């Protein structure tokens, strides 16, 4: 934004929110989220949500496959531990060396995994 922001920060950068003729959601930076609504049917096994740092190394399809593999392994082991899956994902995604990763795995990372009972 005007060469000053690498990403939008919805709760700060007040100088981008001062246009009095605009509603809060119409400002250059807004805290209003994009929301989507869809029916939950039997085809949905889980939802994984995360900030942009989570999605730097895996596509949506790769992430779904990755989570399914962990869920299947846990099922074989007779346990279910969603925290362990998220923890593994965060450790795997986090760069071990900032300079050699070109910034991938250096962003903030927040993730939640919700599994639906069938």
C-alpha positions in Angstrom: 0.0 0.0 0.0 1.7 3.2 -1.2 5.0 1.4 -0.9 4.7 1.2 2.9 3.0 -2.1 3.7 4.1 -5.6 2.8 0.7 -6.9 3.9 -2.4 -5.4 5.3 -2.7 -5.0 9.0 -6.4 -4.7 9.9 -5.9 -3.4 13.4 -3.2 -0.8 12.9 -1.9 1.6 10.2 -4.6 4.2 11.0 -3.3 6.6 8.4 -4.9 4.3 5.8 -8.3 4.5 7.5 -8.9 8.2 7.8 -11.2 8.9 4.8 -14.3 10.3 6.6 -16.6 9.8 3.5 -15.9 6.0 3.5 -17.4 3.4 5.8 -14.8 1.3 7.8 -15.2 -1.6 5.4 -14.5 0.7 2.4 -11.2 2.1 3.7 -7.9 1.1 2.1 -7.3 -1.3 5.0 -10.2 -2.9 6.9 -10.7 -5.3 9.7 -13.8 -6.6 8.0 -13.1 -10.2 7.1 -14.1 -12.0 3.9 -16.6 -14.6 4.9 -18.1 -17.5 3.1 -21.1 -19.7 3.9 -21.6 -23.2 2.6 -23.6 -26.3 3.7 -21.8 -28.9 5.7 -22.6 -32.3 4.2 -21.2 -35.8 4.7 -18.4 -35.2 2.2 -16.6 -32.8 4.5 -14.3 -34.7 7.0 -12.3 -31.7 8.3 -11.5 -28.1 8.0 -8.0 -26.7 8.3 -7.6 -23.0 8.6 -4.4 -21.1 8.9 -2.7 -17.7 8.3 -0.7 -17.2 5.1 2.5 -18.6 6.7 0.9 -22.1 6.7 0.1 -22.0 3.0 3.5 -21.0 1.8 4.8 -24.5 1.2 1.6 -26.6 0.4 -1.2 -26.1 -2.0 -4.8 -26.7 -0.9 -4.7 -30.2 -2.4 -1.3 -31.0 -0.9 -2.5 -29.9 2.5 -5.7 -32.0 2.4 -3.6 -35.1 1.3 -1.1 -34.4 4.1 -3.8 -34.1 6.8 -5.6 -37.3 5.5 -2.3 -39.2 5.7 -1.8 -38.2 9.4 -5.5 -39.0 10.3 -5.2 -42.4 8.6 -1.9 -43.1 10.5 -3.5 -42.1 13.8 -6.5 -44.3 13.0 -4.2 -47.3 12.5 -2.4 -46.5 15.7 -5.8 -46.4 17.5 -5.5 -42.8 18.6 -6.7 -39.4 17.5 -4.7 -36.3 18.3 -5.4 -33.3 16.2 -3.0 -31.2 18.2 -0.2 -33.5 17.2 -1.1 -33.1 13.6 -1.1 -29.3 13.8 2.2 -29.4 15.8 3.8 -31.5 13.2 2.6 -29.2 10.4 4.0 -26.1 12.2 7.3 -27.8 12.8 7.5 -29.0 9.2 6.5 -25.6 7.8 8.9 -23.5 10.0 12.2 -22.7 8.2 15.3 -24.1 9.9 17.5 -21.6 8.1 16.1 -18.2 7.2 18.7 -17.3 4.6 18.5 -20.5 2.6 14.6 -20.7 2.6 14.2 -17.4 0.8 11.7 -16.3 3.4 9.5 -19.4 3.1 8.7 -20.7 6.6 9.7 -17.4 8.2 6.2 -15.9 8.4 3.9 -16.0 11.4 2.0 -19.3 11.6 -1.4 -19.9 13.2 -3.4 -23.0 12.4 -6.6 -24.8 13.5 -7.8 -28.3 12.5 -11.4 -29.2 13.0 -12.5 -32.8 12.4 -16.2 -33.6 12.0 -17.6 -36.7 13.6 -19.3 -39.1 11.2 
